[in-house]
Amino acid sequence: MLGILLCLVLPLALSSVPQRESAQAAPPSTLYAALPMRNLPGDLEAVESILSATRQALEARGASFVPADELEEVLRARRIRYTDSVSVEAAAAIGSGTGAKFIILGTLLAFERGPVPRVSVTLRILDARTGERTQSCVVSLRGDDFAGLLGLGAITDADELILEVRERVLDMFTLDGAPRPGYFPNSPERHSVPASSLSRFVRAGFDPRTIEKLAVLPLSNRTSRQSVGLIFSELLAHECFRSATVQVVEQSELRAAMVRQRVRSVEELNLKLLAQIGQDLGTRYFALGSIDTYTEEAFIQEDRFPEIEAFVRIIDVQEGEMVAAAGIHRTGFDYERLLGLGDVRDPVALTVRVAGEILAAIGI
């Protein structure tokens, strides 16, 4: 009789005890607000393809995105007009209005179809709480980058090249779709620069490694190519961030500070205004300079390579003086090694290298 009672009561008693889950609960999804990209070549289809391919891949890893109509409503309500860069205040507004933890934004720098397609894009991830950059990448590919022996393997379809871009962008993220901290994908190794192509100055007693925060102004463009100064400034900011020692002031934060100081254009800036803007931003250091040469196909040794000449100087606006500077002239042929390997055919890829080498020459 006792055995019968135990058989009846024991299962009921056990059913009232909470059962331990057989598997751990899935981690919460990382929620992103993906802002419209700045589109320098004006190809709407290319921008949509890049964002769509990246979003689908991240969703497959477990990430999620704020719906486009919900994000647009927040941007409109908060009067956020610029989406290539957002201020700390705007980032916080997007985060609180959508629940997003991170903001994805960037620029399509170049896009070409044809037998040798080309895609160049920058993407950044901002922390919605602080507005600070947490990840950054530059991807610049040409179809002939994939050519092997006898030219086989080259990509001739722009849509296929976009998928290759997506794979490199995904290197910024972990396998569960979150930003990967402390990792800088697709970044070329910084080379030592021949003295013949370099001019360098660092004020005696000044250590550039003490620069904790830097505002990058748009570089003056002395070439006939549009947007070159803007592109170089963005790539220079990326390379500063990559140094892991410098916090870069986002362009929208710089714009907001200029508005607060009633500055309407970069041409109006002087040392007094820069000092006031620097105090507003919490930095005493500004980077500015010029692009003197930018050629996509310079004829060198019976072949064609990109060519760039740039000069950057670092200003301490509290002291009102230049503390460091470097200028470099480079061509894609400069990187050629044995059997023609290593040369740089893409102008944006060359620009990334030059930006990094200028910072290395300065000491950042």
C-alpha positions in Angstrom: 0.0 0.0 0.0 2.8 2.4 0.9 4.5 1.7 -2.4 1.3 2.5 -4.3 1.0 5.9 -2.4 4.7 6.8 -3.2 4.1 6.0 -6.8 1.1 8.4 -6.8 2.5 11.2 -4.7 6.2 11.4 -5.7 5.5 12.4 -9.4 3.2 15.2 -8.2 5.7 16.4 -5.7 8.5 16.4 -8.3 6.3 18.2 -10.8 5.9 21.1 -8.3 9.7 21.6 -8.1 11.0 24.1 -10.8 13.1 22.1 -13.3 16.6 23.3 -14.2 16.8 24.4 -17.8 18.5 22.0 -20.0 20.4 24.7 -21.8 21.5 28.2 -21.0 19.2 31.0 -22.1 20.4 32.7 -25.3 22.2 36.0 -24.8 20.2 39.1 -25.5 20.4 40.3 -29.0 22.6 43.3 -29.8 20.3 46.0 -31.1 21.7 48.4 -33.8 20.4 51.6 -35.3 21.8 51.7 -38.8 21.8 55.2 -40.2 21.7 56.1 -43.9 25.2 56.2 -45.3 26.8 59.2 -46.9 26.9 58.5 -50.6 29.7 60.3 -52.4 29.4 58.5 -55.8 25.6 58.9 -55.7 24.8 55.3 -56.3 21.7 54.5 -54.2 21.5 50.9 -55.3 25.1 50.2 -54.2 24.4 51.8 -50.7 21.3 49.7 -50.3 23.1 46.5 -51.4 25.9 47.0 -48.9 23.7 47.8 -46.0 21.2 45.0 -46.8 23.9 42.4 -47.2 25.6 43.4 -43.9 22.3 43.6 -42.0 21.2 40.1 -43.2 24.6 38.6 -42.2 24.5 40.2 -38.7 20.9 39.1 -38.2 22.0 35.6 -39.0 24.5 35.9 -36.2 21.8 36.9 -33.8 21.9 40.7 -33.9 18.8 42.8 -34.5 18.1 46.2 -36.0 15.7 49.1 -35.2 13.0 49.1 -37.9 13.6 51.8 -40.5 10.3 53.6 -40.0 10.9 53.7 -36.2 14.4 55.1 -36.6 13.2 57.7 -39.2 10.6 58.9 -36.8 13.2 59.4 -34.0 15.6 61.2 -36.4 12.8 63.5 -37.5 11.5 64.1 -34.0 15.0 64.9 -32.7 15.8 67.0 -35.9 18.9 65.0 -36.6 19.8 65.9 -40.2 23.4 64.6 -40.6 23.7 60.8 -40.6 27.3 60.4 -41.7 28.3 61.4 -38.1 26.3 62.1 -34.9 27.1 64.1 -31.9 27.1 62.7 -28.3 23.7 64.3 -27.7 22.3 62.9 -30.9 23.7 59.4 -30.2 22.1 59.4 -26.8 18.8 60.6 -28.3 18.8 57.8 -30.8 19.7 55.3 -28.1 16.9 56.4 -25.7 14.4 56.8 -28.5 14.9 53.4 -30.1 16.6 51.2 -27.4 19.6 50.7 -29.6 22.9 50.0 -27.9 25.0 50.8 -30.9 24.8 53.0 -34.0 26.2 52.0 -37.4 27.1 54.8 -39.8 29.6 55.3 -42.6 30.4 56.6 -46.1 30.4 55.0 -49.5 33.6 56.6 -50.9 33.7 55.1 -54.3 31.7 52.7 -56.5 32.3 51.6 -60.1 30.8 48.9 -62.3 32.3 47.6 -65.5 34.9 45.0 -66.2 37.0 46.1 -63.2 34.4 46.9 -60.5 35.5 48.9 -57.5 33.9 49.4 -54.0 35.3 51.6 -51.2 33.4 52.1 -47.9 34.0 53.1 -44.4 31.9 52.0 -41.5 31.9 53.0 -37.8 30.1 51.8 -34.7 29.3 54.3 -32.0 28.2 53.5 -28.4 24.7 55.1 -28.2 25.3 55.9 -24.5 28.5 57.9 -24.9 28.7 58.7 -28.6 32.3 57.3 -28.7 33.6 55.2 -31.6 33.9 51.5 -30.6 34.8 50.0 -33.9 35.9 51.3 -37.3 36.9 49.8 -40.6 37.8 50.8 -44.2 37.3 48.3 -47.0 38.4 49.2 -50.5 38.4 46.4 -53.2 38.8 46.2 -56.9 37.8 43.2 -59.0 41.4 42.6 -60.1 42.5 42.3 -56.5 41.4 38.7 -56.8 43.3 37.9 -59.9 45.7 35.0 -59.6 48.1 33.4 -62.0 47.5 34.6 -65.6 44.7 36.9 -64.4 42.4 34.1 -63.4 39.9 34.7 -60.5 39.3 38.4 -61.1 35.8 39.6 -60.1 34.0 41.3 -62.9 30.5 41.7 -61.3 30.0 44.6 -58.9 27.4 42.7 -56.9 29.8 39.8 -56.3 32.4 42.3 -55.2 29.9 43.8 -52.6 29.7 40.4 -51.1 33.4 40.3 -50.6 33.2 43.8 -49.0 30.5 42.4 -46.7 32.8 39.6 -45.5 35.5 42.0 -44.6 33.0 44.3 -42.8 31.9 41.3 -40.7 35.4 41.1 -39.3 34.4 44.0 -37.0 31.8 41.8 -35.3 31.9 38.7 -33.1 30.1 35.5 -34.0 27.0 36.6 -32.0 26.8 39.9 -33.9 28.3 42.2 -31.2 31.2 44.7 -32.0 34.6 43.1 -31.6 36.6 45.2 -29.2 40.3 46.0 -29.7 40.4 44.5 -33.2 41.1 46.4 -36.4 40.2 44.4 -39.5 41.5 45.0 -43.0 44.2 47.5 -41.7 47.4 47.5 -43.7 50.7 47.2 -41.9 52.4 50.6 -41.5 55.6 50.8 -43.5 58.7 52.9 -42.7 58.7 55.8 -45.1 61.8 56.5 -47.2 63.4 59.8 -46.2 63.1 61.0 -49.8 59.3 61.0 -49.6 58.9 62.3 -46.1 59.1 65.6 -44.3 58.7 65.5 -40.5 58.7 67.9 -37.6 58.1 67.4 -33.9 58.6 70.2 -31.4 61.5 69.6 -29.0 60.3 68.1 -25.8 56.9 67.3 -27.1 55.7 63.6 -27.0 52.8 63.0 -29.5 51.8 59.9 -27.5 50.5 62.2 -24.8 47.6 63.3 -27.2 44.5 61.7 -25.7 41.8 63.4 -27.8 42.1 64.9 -31.3 39.8 66.8 -33.5 40.4 66.3 -37.2 39.4 69.3 -39.5 38.7 68.7 -43.2 42.0 69.0 -45.1 42.3 71.6 -47.8 41.9 70.1 -51.2 44.5 71.6 -53.7 43.6 69.0 -56.4 40.9 68.9 -59.0 39.3 65.9 -57.5 36.1 66.6 -55.4 35.8 65.3 -51.9 39.4 64.3 -51.6 40.0 66.5 -48.5 36.9 65.1 -46.8 37.9 61.5 -47.7 41.4 61.9 -46.3 40.1 63.5 -43.1 37.8 60.5 -42.5 40.5 58.0 -43.2 42.9 60.0 -41.0 40.4 59.8 -38.2 40.1 56.0 -38.7 43.9 55.6 -38.4 43.9 57.8 -35.3 41.3 55.5 -33.7 43.3 52.5 -34.9 46.3 53.7 -32.9 44.3 52.8 -29.8 45.8 55.8 -28.0 43.8 58.6 -29.4 40.1 59.4 -29.0 38.8 60.9 -32.2 36.2 63.7 -32.1 33.3 62.7 -34.3 32.7 65.2 -37.1 29.1 65.9 -36.0 30.4 66.8 -32.5 32.9 69.1 -34.1 30.1 70.7 -36.2 27.9 71.1 -33.1 30.8 72.9 -31.3 31.3 75.2 -34.3 27.6 76.1 -34.3 27.7 76.9 -30.6 30.6 79.2 -31.4 28.7 80.7 -34.3 31.2 79.6 -36.8 29.6 79.0 -40.2 32.5 77.5 -42.2 36.0 76.1 -41.7 37.4 79.2 -43.5 36.4 81.4 -40.6 38.5 79.5 -38.1 41.5 81.1 -36.4 43.5 80.2 -33.3 41.2 82.0 -30.9 38.1 80.3 -32.3 39.9 76.9 -32.3 40.8 77.4 -28.6 37.2 78.1 -27.8 36.0 75.1 -29.8 38.7 72.9 -28.2 37.6 74.0 -24.7 34.0 73.0 -25.7 35.2 69.6 -27.0 37.6 68.9 -24.2 40.7 68.8 -26.3 43.6 71.1 -27.1 44.8 69.3 -30.2 43.6 69.7 -33.8 44.8 68.1 -37.0 44.7 70.0 -40.2 46.6 70.2 -43.5 46.3 69.8 -47.2 46.1 67.3 -50.1 48.5 68.6 -52.7 48.4 65.7 -55.2 45.7 63.0 -55.8 45.9 61.1 -59.0 44.1 57.8 -59.6 46.3 56.7 -62.6 49.7 58.2 -62.7 52.0 56.8 -65.4 55.0 55.1 -63.6 57.5 52.8 -65.3 55.1 51.9 -68.2 52.2 51.2 -65.9 49.5 53.1 -64.0 49.3 53.6 -60.3 47.5 56.0 -57.9 49.5 58.8 -56.5 49.0 61.1 -53.4 50.8 63.8 -51.6 49.5 65.0 -48.3 50.7 67.2 -45.4 49.2 67.1 -41.8 50.1 69.2 -38.9 49.0 69.0 -35.2 48.2 72.3 -33.5 48.1 72.9 -29.8 45.4 75.6 -29.6 46.0 76.4 -26.0 49.7 77.2 -26.7 48.8 78.6 -30.2 51.6 76.7 -32.0 52.3 73.7 -34.2 53.7 70.8 -32.2 54.1 68.2 -34.9 53.8 67.8 -38.7 54.5 65.3 -41.5 54.2 65.3 -45.2 54.4 62.3 -47.5 54.5 61.7 -51.3 53.6 58.2 -52.3 52.6 56.1 -55.3 51.1 52.6 -55.5 54.4 51.5 -57.1 56.3 52.3 -53.9 55.0 49.1 -52.3 55.9 46.8 -55.2 58.1 43.8 -54.2 59.6 40.9 -55.9 57.7 39.7 -59.0 55.5 42.7 -58.9 53.7 41.7 -55.7 52.5 44.2 -53.1 51.8 47.2 -55.4 48.7 49.3 -54.6 46.3 49.9 -57.5 43.4 51.3 -55.5 43.5 55.1 -54.7 41.5 54.7 -51.4 43.8 51.8 -50.3 46.8 54.1 -51.0 45.2 56.9 -49.0 44.7 54.7 -46.0 48.3 53.8 -46.1 49.5 57.4 -46.4 47.2 58.5 -43.5 48.7 55.8 -41.3 52.3 56.5 -42.3 51.8 60.2 -41.6 50.6 59.5 -38.1 53.5 57.0 -37.6 56.0 59.6 -38.7 54.5 62.1 -36.3 54.6 59.5 -33.5 50.9 58.7 -33.0 
